[in-house]
Amino acid sequence: MEKVFELSVPEHLRKKCLLVIMGSEGRQEQLLRTDQDNALIIANDCTEDFESYMYDFNTALQEIGFPQCLGNVMVTNSYWRRNVKSFHTLIDEWMDGLNEENLQSLSIFLDAKAIAGDENLLLHVKDYLYACFDGYTDTLAHIAKSALVFDTPVSHLFGFVYGSDEHKRELDIKKGGIFAIVHGVRTLALEYKLEQTNTIERIKELNNRGLFDKEFATELMEAFDTLLSIRLHYQLKQANPLESNNYINPKKLEKIERDLLKESFKVVNTFKKFLSFHFHLNMVM
């Protein structure tokens, strides 16, 4: 991506902007093929219109195998291509009304990772973002509550809980476990103003900060790694892995994988309880 960026943007402008990747790319947790999730931060003193350059960049990425983002989270979208001051305004808008759309945009941006250009531009934007949350524990709690939206697909007797209709013999491993860990850890990273974007690295740093004890941090990392691995192994067994969704049939897994999956879901439930206690989510409407 850095090379494509260099080929798409004139040299004298590369120090006036910063390409960032976001989402699973920004966390370095993408599996198989991934679509484009990127943004462009422009220096306040730059008046150049980057639209044509970003169109070339976007087109080149498609040609080498990165499909467009269905949600249009790309540098070709002016919403994700703006200067530092405008990003500050955008953050204010997110904070003023944390509806589902704004919360999703905020979550995407929290995983932003610098790729090419002036990395200080991302630091300026994130410093402003962190400052906006100083003392606003109720807002953090509102964000953290999203980690509890989906039920963990395991019963009190530790049997699997399946979906309905066409997925009555399957469970959604992303909604059921991966999302809770990613989003919960991401919210804690926001609270502690961590520079890491990778979920495992965030957990390690939260442990270093004393939020998690070493035993629980290890369990959480192992659970996350297990969920990702099982999803990947299951998808690779499908007829067309690139078009696989996040549903898996536990009965098609090896016994050791089923046991590891159940243990991972137990850890997810423990983590959800931690989030509820930490952010007082029982008080959040």
Secondary structure, DSSP 8 states (H G I E B T S, - for coil): -HHHHHHHS-GGGGGGEEEEE-HHHHHT---SS----EEEEE-TT-----HHHHHHHHHHHHHTT----TT--STTSGGGEEEHHHHHHHHHHHHH---HHHHHHHHHHHT-EEEEE-THHHHHHHHHHHHHHTT-HHHHHHHHGGGGSS--SB-TTS-B---SGGGTT-EEHIIIIIHHHHHHHHHHHHHTT----SHHHHHHHHHHTTSS-HHHHHHHHHHHHHHHHHHHHHHHTSS-GGG--SEE-GGGS-HHHHHHHHHHHHHHHHHHHHHHHHHTGGG--
